């Protein structure tokens, strides 16, 4: 009996131990499985975060590229618009010039017709006093086309010209002075501008002597320089403003406007006596030359022989920020006709026009 009891107790103890071991193993397995599941979930989460970060970076790159494309398209459209406006401006100028030429030719034809009519009347009256038998000995020559020149009205400035057609007009500085032919720009900047310098094709050499710059050279309907003496007489008689238009060989256009402008006398070496406040898109390069005397290759009014060195005639200082009467060439060259502040370089311009207009 005692043996059976002890056997039962021992069996119960062994069963309890076995049960504890199984429970312990199950707990360990459960914890291990939970750890594995947690680690896997974390890896999946990190992978998704990496994917999202990659997509986000791709979106950032696409957005940056899109912005660059928009900026490039805008710049291209602005350049196209600028070229279009410039083409319209040149077309208006050409049309105005052609209309002016046609008007001049019409006036010439009308004057010649009037002259011929008067000439025929005079001849008929003369014949009335000549015996009929002598008619054959007193025939007058036919009307010559160039017998009379058309009458041109002169104006004190281009601002006084009643027409809005750009072209050559007669301008007089005062009632006592002889009128001279000048080109009036009647369209751009509200019109009324007298052109004093114009370059656009390089057909005219601007590396000239003092007397030529003083008196002027070229053709007002082509490339030309009006003349320093006329500039002095005009700008000293009453207040004037100045506009300078430029364009490079890439088609980029700019202008500089100054609300005051005066050139000194020859005894003052035609100095850039007055230069007002700047406004515009070309940059203020001309202010560097304010107060400087004019120089040419035979009359260097500066200490560095700038006119000879840079092959032009200008208000050189030491030496220049503007050289609009220099070489006509598409090159980054200090000798070229350039306007430094336009692109902060010395690249030559393809076009320049200087114009003045009275303020009153």
VOPAGU-2260 file (C-alpha; in pm, 1 decimal, decimal comma):
REM VOPAGU-2260
SITE   aa  ch    i         X         Y         Z
SITE  UNK   A    0       0,0       0,0       0,0
SITE  UNK   A    1     277,2     240,2      89,1
SITE  UNK   A    2     457,5     148,1    -229,5
SITE  UNK   A    3     155,5     238,1    -439,2
SITE  UNK   A    4     119,8     573,1    -270,8
SITE  UNK   A    5     483,4     660,6    -325,2
SITE  UNK   A    6     463,2     553,7    -685,2
SITE  UNK   A    7     160,5     771,3    -739,5
SITE  UNK   A    8     332,8    1071,8    -583,6
SITE  UNK   A    9     644,6    1024,2    -792,8
SITE  UNK   A   10     436,1     994,8   -1113,5
SITE  UNK   A   11     245,9    1307,2   -1025,4
SITE  UNK   A   12     566,8    1499,4    -968,2
SITE  UNK   A   13     713,4    1383,7   -1298,1
SITE  UNK   A   14     393,2    1481,5   -1481,2
SITE  UNK   A   15     398,4    1825,9   -1322,4
SITE  UNK   A   16     757,2    1882,9   -1425,8
SITE  UNK   A   17     686,2    1769,2   -1778,5
SITE  UNK   A   18     387,9    2001,1   -1795,3
SITE  UNK   A   19     597,0    2296,5   -1675,1
SITE  UNK   A   20     860,8    2228,1   -1939,7
SITE  UNK   A   21     600,5    2213,6   -2216,6
SITE  UNK   A   22     439,9    2537,3   -2096,4
SITE  UNK   A   23     780,6    2704,7   -2081,8
SITE  UNK   A   24     869,3    2589,0   -2433,0
SITE  UNK   A   25     534,4    2715,5   -2563,9
SITE  UNK   A   26     595,5    3056,0   -2406,0
SITE  UNK   A   27     941,2    3074,5   -2558,3
SITE  UNK   A   28     805,3    2980,8   -2900,7
SITE  UNK   A   29     531,2    3241,4   -2872,1
SITE  UNK   A   30     777,1    3517,8   -2778,8
SITE  UNK   A   31    1012,3    3423,5   -3060,9
SITE  UNK   A   32     728,5    3430,0   -3312,4
SITE  UNK   A   33     617,4    3770,9   -3190,7
SITE  UNK   A   34     969,9    3903,8   -3228,0
SITE  UNK   A   35     992,0    3768,7   -3580,8
SITE  UNK   A   36     656,9    3922,6   -3677,1
SITE  UNK   A   37     757,9    4257,7   -3527,7
SITE  UNK   A   38    1091,9    4257,1   -3712,0
SITE  UNK   A   39     928,0    4169,5   -4042,7
SITE  UNK   A   40     668,9    4444,4   -4002,5
SITE  UNK   A   41     942,1    4694,9   -3925,1
SITE  UNK   A   42    1135,3    4591,5   -4234,3
SITE  UNK   A   43     822,1    4629,0   -4446,8
SITE  UNK   A   44     756,0    4972,0   -4299,4
SITE  UNK   A   45    1112,9    5085,3   -4365,2
SITE  UNK   A   46    1092,7    4955,4   -4720,8
SITE  UNK   A   47     772,3    5150,5   -4778,8
SITE  UNK   A   48     930,0    5463,1   -4632,7
SITE  UNK   A   49    1229,8    5423,0   -4865,3
SITE  UNK   A   50     994,5    5385,4   -5160,4
SITE  UNK   A   51     798,6    5692,8   -5058,6
SITE  UNK   A   52    1118,8    5892,0   -5016,9
SITE  UNK   A   53    1233,4    5785,5   -5364,8
SITE  UNK   A   54     899,5    5886,9   -5516,0
SITE  UNK   A   55     916,7    6219,3   -5334,7
SITE  UNK   A   56    1264,8    6287,4   -5473,7
SITE  UNK   A   57    1142,6    6199,1   -5823,5
SITE  UNK   A   58     855,6    6444,0   -5784,4
SITE  UNK   A   59    1097,5    6713,8   -5667,6
SITE  UNK   A   60    1320,2    6656,0   -5972,1
SITE  UNK   A   61    1019,9    6662,7   -6206,6
SITE  UNK   A   62     894,4    6983,5   -6045,1
SITE  UNK   A   63    1237,9    7146,6   -6080,6
SITE  UNK   A   64    1262,2    7040,4   -6445,5
SITE  UNK   A   65     910,8    7171,2   -6508,1
SITE  UNK   A   66     999,4    7507,0   -6353,8
SITE  UNK   A   67    1314,0    7530,4   -6567,5
SITE  UNK   A   68    1111,7    7446,4   -6878,4
SITE  UNK   A   69     854,1    7712,7   -6790,9
SITE  UNK   A   70    1132,8    7968,2   -6735,1
SITE  UNK   A   71    1296,9    7878,2   -7067,4
SITE  UNK   A   72     964,1    7902,3   -7250,8
SITE  UNK   A   73     894,6    8238,6   -7090,2
SITE  UNK   A   74    1239,8    8369,0   -7185,7
SITE  UNK   A   75    1192,9    8244,0   -7541,8
SITE  UNK   A   76     850,2    8408,6   -7563,1
SITE  UNK   A   77     986,3    8737,1   -7426,7
SITE  UNK   A   78    1271,6    8731,0   -7679,2
SITE  UNK   A   79    1028,5    8647,8   -7960,1
SITE  UNK   A   80     802,5    8934,0   -7850,3
SITE  UNK   A   81    1101,1    9169,9   -7832,9
SITE  UNK   A   82    1212,1    9068,7   -8183,2
SITE  UNK   A   83     856,1    9113,5   -8308,7
SITE  UNK   A   84     826,0    9461,5   -8158,4
SITE  UNK   A   85    1167,4    9551,7   -8298,8
SITE  UNK   A   86    1062,8    9428,4   -8643,7
SITE  UNK   A   87     746,4    9638,5   -8622,4
SITE  UNK   A   88     954,0    9941,0   -8520,7
SITE  UNK   A   89    1192,2    9892,8   -8814,6
SITE  UNK   A   90     899,2    9834,3   -9049,3
SITE  UNK   A   91     729,7   10154,1   -8931,6
SITE  UNK   A   92    1057,7   10339,2   -8979,8
SITE  UNK   A   93    1102,8   10196,6   -9331,6
SITE  UNK   A   94     741,9   10271,5   -9425,3
SITE  UNK   A   95     774,3   10625,3   -9291,8
SITE  UNK   A   96    1095,7   10674,7   -9487,2
SITE  UNK   A   97     936,2   10543,9   -9807,8
SITE  UNK   A   98     628,4   10762,8   -9759,9
SITE  UNK   A   99     854,8   11062,9   -9706,8
SITE  UNK   A  100    1044,2   10983,0  -10026,6
SITE  UNK   A  101     715,7   10949,6  -10216,9
SITE  UNK   A  102     596,9   11282,0  -10075,8
SITE  UNK   A  103     920,6   11448,9  -10184,7
SITE  UNK   A  104     888,6   11299,2  -10532,1
SITE  UNK   A  105     525,5   11410,3  -10553,3
SITE  UNK   A  106     624,5   11764,9  -10456,1
SITE  UNK   A  107     899,2   11759,6  -10718,6
SITE  UNK   A  108     658,1   11641,1  -10987,6
SITE  UNK   A  109     402,9   11905,2  -10889,1
SITE  UNK   A  110     667,7   12179,0  -10890,6
SITE  UNK   A  111     796,5   12064,0  -11228,9
SITE  UNK   A  112     443,5   12058,4  -11371,1
SITE  UNK   A  113     384,3   12408,6  -11237,2
SITE  UNK   A  114     716,2   12525,4  -11381,1
SITE  UNK   A  115     636,7   12373,7  -11717,9
SITE  UNK   A  116     291,7   12533,5  -11721,3
SITE  UNK   A  117     437,1   12874,2  -11633,8
SITE  UNK   A  118     709,8   12821,9  -11889,7
SITE  UNK   A  119     457,4   12745,1  -12163,3
SITE  UNK   A  120     256,1   13056,5  -12075,1
SITE  UNK   A  121     570,6   13268,8  -12084,9
SITE  UNK   A  122     670,7   13122,3  -12420,6
SITE  UNK   A  123     325,8   13188,8  -12566,3
SITE  UNK   A  124     335,4   13551,8  -12451,3
SITE  UNK   A  125     683,1   13588,6  -12595,8
SITE  UNK   A  126     567,7   13448,7  -12927,7
SITE  UNK   A  127     290,3   13706,6  -12939,2
SITE  UNK   A  128     558,7   13977,8  -12961,4
SITE  UNK   A  129     758,9   13803,6  -13233,6
SITE  UNK   A  130     664,9   13824,2  -13600,6
SITE  UNK   A  131     520,3   13497,2  -13718,4
SITE  UNK   A  132     784,4   13456,6  -13987,4
SITE  UNK   A  133    1055,4   13456,2  -13724,4
SITE  UNK   A  134     902,7   13184,6  -13507,9
SITE  UNK   A  135    1143,7   12927,8  -13638,4
SITE  UNK   A  136    1439,6   13133,2  -13517,5
SITE  UNK   A  137    1311,1   13187,8  -13164,8
SITE  UNK   A  138    1197,3   12846,1  -13048,3
SITE  UNK   A  139    1254,7   12804,0  -12675,4
SITE  UNK   A  140    1391,0   12477,7  -12537,0
SITE  UNK   A  141    1153,8   12230,4  -12375,6
SITE  UNK   A  142    1092,4   12230,6  -12001,2
SITE  UNK   A  143    1389,0   12082,3  -11811,1
SITE  UNK   A  144    1290,4   11846,9  -11527,7
SITE  UNK   A  145    1540,4   11994,4  -11288,1
SITE  UNK   A  146    1474,5   12357,7  -11372,5
SITE  UNK   A  147    1313,1   12431,1  -11037,7
SITE  UNK   A  148    1365,2   12262,2  -10707,8
SITE  UNK   A  149    1066,7   12198,1  -10480,5
SITE  UNK   A  150    1012,8   12437,1  -10194,6
SITE  UNK   A  151    1075,1   12288,8   -9850,6
SITE  UNK   A  152     939,3   12440,5   -9533,7
SITE  UNK   A  153    1194,3   12458,6   -9255,0
SITE  UNK   A  154    1123,1   12396,7   -8886,5
SITE  UNK   A  155    1295,3   12497,1   -8565,2
SITE  UNK   A  156    1298,9   12132,4   -8452,4
SITE  UNK   A  157    1156,8   11792,9   -8541,8
SITE  UNK   A  158     908,5   11846,6   -8261,4
SITE  UNK   A  159     755,1   12130,1   -8465,9
SITE  UNK   A  160     708,7   11913,7   -8777,3
SITE  UNK   A  161     330,1   11868,0   -8818,8
SITE  UNK   A  162     364,7   11526,2   -8984,3
SITE  UNK   A  163     399,6   11192,5   -8805,6
SITE  UNK   A  164     598,4   11052,6   -9097,2
SITE  UNK   A  165     965,6   10990,9   -9022,1
SITE  UNK   A  166    1213,2   11116,5   -9279,9
SITE  UNK   A  167    1437,3   11406,2   -9387,0
SITE  UNK   A  168    1320,4   11760,1   -9307,7
SITE  UNK   A  169    1478,9   12104,0   -9315,4
SITE  UNK   A  170    1572,8   12226,6   -8967,8
SITE  UNK   A  171    1690,4   12577,2   -8880,4
SITE  UNK   A  172    1852,5   12662,4   -8549,3
SITE  UNK   A  173    1724,7   13021,7   -8556,8
SITE  UNK   A  174    1571,8   13265,1   -8803,2
SITE  UNK   A  175    1912,8   13394,5   -8913,7
SITE  UNK   A  176    2075,6   13054,0   -8971,0
SITE  UNK   A  177    2069,6   12849,6   -9288,5
SITE  UNK   A  178    1845,3   12541,4   -9264,7
SITE  UNK   A  179    2006,3   12199,4   -9289,3
SITE  UNK   A  180    1867,5   11857,4   -9373,8
SITE  UNK   A  181    1806,0   11635,5   -9072,6
SITE  UNK   A  182    1631,8   11304,6   -9021,3
SITE  UNK   A  183    1329,3   11329,5   -8791,0
SITE  UNK   A  184    1203,0   11023,8   -8605,9
SITE  UNK   A  185     830,4   11085,9   -8576,4
SITE  UNK   A  186     712,3   10746,8   -8448,3
SITE  UNK   A  187     932,5   10611,8   -8167,8
SITE  UNK   A  188     902,4   10756,9   -7816,1
SITE  UNK   A  189     612,6   10984,2   -7919,5
SITE  UNK   A  190     808,6   11133,4   -8210,7
SITE  UNK   A  191     973,3   11472,5   -8255,3
SITE  UNK   A  192    1330,4   11337,2   -8232,6
SITE  UNK   A  193    1621,4   11467,7   -8440,2
SITE  UNK   A  194    1863,3   11184,3   -8521,1
SITE  UNK   A  195    2227,0   11284,7   -8464,3
SITE  UNK   A  196    2394,9   10945,7   -8513,6
SITE  UNK   A  197    2278,4   10628,9   -8685,9
SITE  UNK   A  198    2461,3   10302,0   -8757,3
SITE  UNK   A  199    2305,7    9975,4   -8870,2
SITE  UNK   A  200    2512,0    9803,6   -9142,8
SITE  UNK   A  201    2876,0    9914,4   -9111,0
SITE  UNK   A  202    2878,1   10076,1   -9455,9
SITE  UNK   A  203    3035,2   10401,3   -9328,9
SITE  UNK   A  204    3378,6   10442,0   -9168,2
SITE  UNK   A  205    3359,4   10640,1   -8841,4
SITE  UNK   A  206    3735,7   10653,5   -8774,2
SITE  UNK   A  207    3762,2   11014,3   -8896,7
SITE  UNK   A  208    3926,5   11350,1   -8835,2
SITE  UNK   A  209    3822,4   11642,6   -8616,1
SITE  UNK   A  210    3688,0   11856,7   -8902,3
SITE  UNK   A  211    3463,9   11574,4   -9020,6
SITE  UNK   A  212    3317,8   11515,2   -8675,5
SITE  UNK   A  213    3271,3   11891,1   -8636,5
SITE  UNK   A  214    3089,2   11937,2   -8967,8
SITE  UNK   A  215    2920,7   11597,4   -8995,2
SITE  UNK   A  216    2945,2   11317,8   -9251,7
SITE  UNK   A  217    2734,4   11052,1   -9421,3
SITE  UNK   A  218    2377,1   11052,3   -9554,9
SITE  UNK   A  219    2087,3   11119,6   -9315,0
SITE  UNK   A  220    1888,5   10838,4   -9479,4
SITE  UNK   A  221    2175,9   10593,6   -9433,2
SITE  UNK   A  222    2456,8   10583,5   -9176,4
SITE  UNK   A  223    2573,2   10928,3   -9063,4
SITE  UNK   A  224    2699,4   11166,6   -8794,9
SITE  UNK   A  225    2515,4   11501,7   -8782,9
SITE  UNK   A  226    2808,5   11714,0   -8663,4
SITE  UNK   A  227    2935,5   11853,2   -8333,4
SITE  UNK   A  228    2886,1   12216,5   -8430,8
SITE  UNK   A  229    2517,6   12160,4   -8504,8
SITE  UNK   A  230    2486,2   11966,1   -8178,8
SITE  UNK   A  231    2639,7   12256,5   -7989,5
SITE  UNK   A  232    2423,1   12521,1   -8155,5
SITE  UNK   A  233    2103,8   12321,1   -8104,8
SITE  UNK   A  234    2159,6   12215,1   -7744,1
SITE  UNK   A  235    2294,6   12551,4   -7629,7
SITE  UNK   A  236    1997,1   12740,7   -7775,7
SITE  UNK   A  237    1740,6   12562,3   -7555,0
SITE  UNK   A  238    1715,5   12255,9   -7327,0
SITE  UNK   A  239    1726,4   11916,1   -7497,4
SITE  UNK   A  240    1688,5   11553,8   -7391,9
SITE  UNK   A  241    1873,9   11255,4   -7537,8
SITE  UNK   A  242    1780,7   10898,2   -7627,7
SITE  UNK   A  243    2028,3   10631,3   -7736,9
SITE  UNK   A  244    1899,5   10308,2   -7891,7
SITE  UNK   A  245    2123,9   10001,9   -7923,6
SITE  UNK   A  246    2089,5    9643,4   -8041,3
SITE  UNK   A  247    2343,1    9360,1   -8042,7
SITE  UNK   A  248    2396,3    9098,0   -8312,4
SITE  UNK   A  249    2176,8    8852,5   -8117,5
SITE  UNK   A  250    1879,5    9086,0   -8148,3
SITE  UNK   A  251    1878,6    9211,1   -7788,0
SITE  UNK   A  252    1749,5    9570,4   -7774,8
SITE  UNK   A  253    1798,6    9841,7   -7514,4
SITE  UNK   A  254    1770,3   10216,0   -7479,4
SITE  UNK   A  255    1909,0   10487,7   -7253,0
SITE  UNK   A  256    1722,9   10814,1   -7199,5
SITE  UNK   A  257    1864,2   11129,0   -7036,8
SITE  UNK   A  258    1642,8   11422,7   -6942,1
SITE  UNK   A  259    1913,1   11680,1   -7020,9
SITE  UNK   A  260    2185,8   11700,2   -7286,1
SITE  UNK   A  261    2419,8   11976,3   -7401,8
SITE  UNK   A  262    2741,0   11985,1   -7605,3
SITE  UNK   A  263    2993,9   12264,1   -7549,3
SITE  UNK   A  264    3145,8   12489,7   -7815,6
SITE  UNK   A  265    3454,5   12414,5   -8023,7
SITE  UNK   A  266    3661,5   12631,5   -7788,9
SITE  UNK   A  267    3534,1   12400,2   -7513,0
SITE  UNK   A  268    3640,6   12103,6   -7726,9
SITE  UNK   A  269    3276,4   12009,9   -7780,7
SITE  UNK   A  270    3268,1   11863,2   -7431,9
SITE  UNK   A  271    2974,9   11660,2   -7302,2
SITE  UNK   A  272    2876,1   11960,3   -7097,5
SITE  UNK   A  273    2541,1   11843,2   -6958,2
SITE  UNK   A  274    2397,2   11494,9   -6910,6
SITE  UNK   A  275    2075,9   11451,7   -6714,3
SITE  UNK   A  276    1918,0   11169,8   -6517,1
SITE  UNK   A  277    1918,7   10824,3   -6676,6
SITE  UNK   A  278    1622,8   10594,6   -6741,5
SITE  UNK   A  279    1587,7   10294,7   -6970,1
SITE  UNK   A  280    1699,3    9935,3   -7027,3
SITE  UNK   A  281    2052,5    9966,5   -7166,7
SITE  UNK   A  282    2225,9   10065,8   -6842,2
SITE  UNK   A  283    2388,4   10400,0   -6762,6
SITE  UNK   A  284    2726,8   10384,6   -6935,3
SITE  UNK   A  285    2729,8   10738,9   -7073,9
SITE  UNK   A  286    2752,9   10900,3   -6729,5
SITE  UNK   A  287    3120,8   10794,8   -6721,4
SITE  UNK   A  288    3186,6   11038,8   -7008,5
SITE  UNK   A  289    3003,6   11337,2   -6857,6
SITE  UNK   A  290    3220,2   11649,7   -6874,9
SITE  UNK   A  291    3477,2   11490,8   -7108,7
SITE  UNK   A  292    3597,3   11672,7   -7423,8
SITE  UNK   A  293    3550,2   11515,7   -7765,7
SITE  UNK   A  294    3853,9   11345,8   -7920,8
SITE  UNK   A  295    3948,4   11228,0   -8268,8
SITE  UNK   A  296    4260,7   11062,1   -8407,2
SITE  UNK   A  297    4408,9   11401,0   -8500,7
SITE  UNK   A  298    4282,0   11589,6   -8193,2
SITE  UNK   A  299    4342,1   11382,6   -7878,4
SITE  UNK   A  300    4187,2   11576,4   -7590,5
SITE  UNK   A  301    4274,2   11305,4   -7338,5
SITE  UNK   A  302    4600,3   11178,4   -7193,8
SITE  UNK   A  303    4579,2   10821,0   -7325,9
SITE  UNK   A  304    4533,4   10871,6   -7702,9
SITE  UNK   A  305    4196,3   10698,6   -7670,3
SITE  UNK   A  306    4059,5   10795,3   -8013,1
SITE  UNK   A  307    4360,1   10644,4   -8189,1
SITE  UNK   A  308    4368,1   10340,3   -7962,5
SITE  UNK   A  309    3996,4   10260,3   -7994,0
SITE  UNK   A  310    3951,8   10380,3   -8354,2
SITE  UNK   A  311    3666,0   10624,5   -8314,7
SITE  UNK   A  312    3560,0   10975,9   -8227,2
SITE  UNK   A  313    3396,8   11018,8   -7885,9
SITE  UNK   A  314    3389,3   11192,6   -7549,3
SITE  UNK   A  315    3674,3   10973,2   -7427,6
SITE  UNK   A  316    3780,7   10990,6   -7065,9
SITE  UNK   A  317    4033,1   10726,3   -6953,4
SITE  UNK   A  318    3919,1   10572,1   -7188,2
SITE  UNK   A  319    3555,5   10459,0   -7237,4
SITE  UNK   A  320    3241,5   10283,3   -7119,7
SITE  UNK   A  321    3072,5   10374,3   -7448,8
SITE  UNK   A  322    3230,6   10364,0   -7794,4
SITE  UNK   A  323    2941,0   10400,5   -8038,0
SITE  UNK   A  324    3164,4   10543,0   -8311,5
SITE  UNK   A  325    3412,3   10254,6   -8293,1
SITE  UNK   A  326    3449,2    9957,5   -8524,4
SITE  UNK   A  327    3135,9    9792,0   -8661,6
SITE  UNK   A  328    3198,3    9426,1   -8577,8
SITE  UNK   A  329    3041,7    9131,7   -8397,1
SITE  UNK   A  330    3322,0    9071,5   -8148,8
SITE  UNK   A  331    3414,6    9114,9   -7783,5
SITE  UNK   A  332    3657,4    9395,8   -7854,8
SITE  UNK   A  333    3718,5    9729,7   -7683,5
SITE  UNK   A  334    3756,9    9885,5   -8030,8
SITE  UNK   A  335    3405,5    9780,1   -8132,1
SITE  UNK   A  336    3099,5   10006,7   -8103,8
SITE  UNK   A  337    2985,5    9900,2   -7759,7
SITE  UNK   A  338    2782,7   10003,2   -7455,1
SITE  UNK   A  339    2941,4    9831,2   -7156,4
SITE  UNK   A  340    2650,5    9842,6   -6909,1
SITE  UNK   A  341    2413,6    9669,6   -7154,1
SITE  UNK   A  342    2558,9    9322,0   -7090,4
SITE  UNK   A  343    2865,8    9417,7   -6883,4
SITE  UNK   A  344    3096,8    9337,2   -7172,7
SITE  UNK   A  345    3256,2    9498,4   -7480,1
SITE  UNK   A  346    3068,3    9297,6   -7742,6
SITE  UNK   A  347    2999,6    9505,4   -8052,3
SITE  UNK   A  348    2653,9    9637,7   -8134,3
SITE  UNK   A  349    2480,1    9587,3   -8468,8
SITE  UNK   A  350    2268,7    9901,5   -8434,4
SITE  UNK   A  351    2286,9   10239,9   -8266,1
SITE  UNK   A  352    2081,8   10556,3   -8294,6
SITE  UNK   A  353    2129,3   10878,9   -8099,0
SITE  UNK   A  354    1837,9   11125,2   -8098,6
SITE  UNK   A  355    1768,6   11460,3   -7931,9
SITE  UNK   A  356    1444,1   11648,8   -7870,8
SITE  UNK   A  357    1375,8   11992,1   -7718,8
SITE  UNK   A  358    1213,1   11983,4   -7377,2
SITE  UNK   A  359    1008,1   12296,1   -7445,1
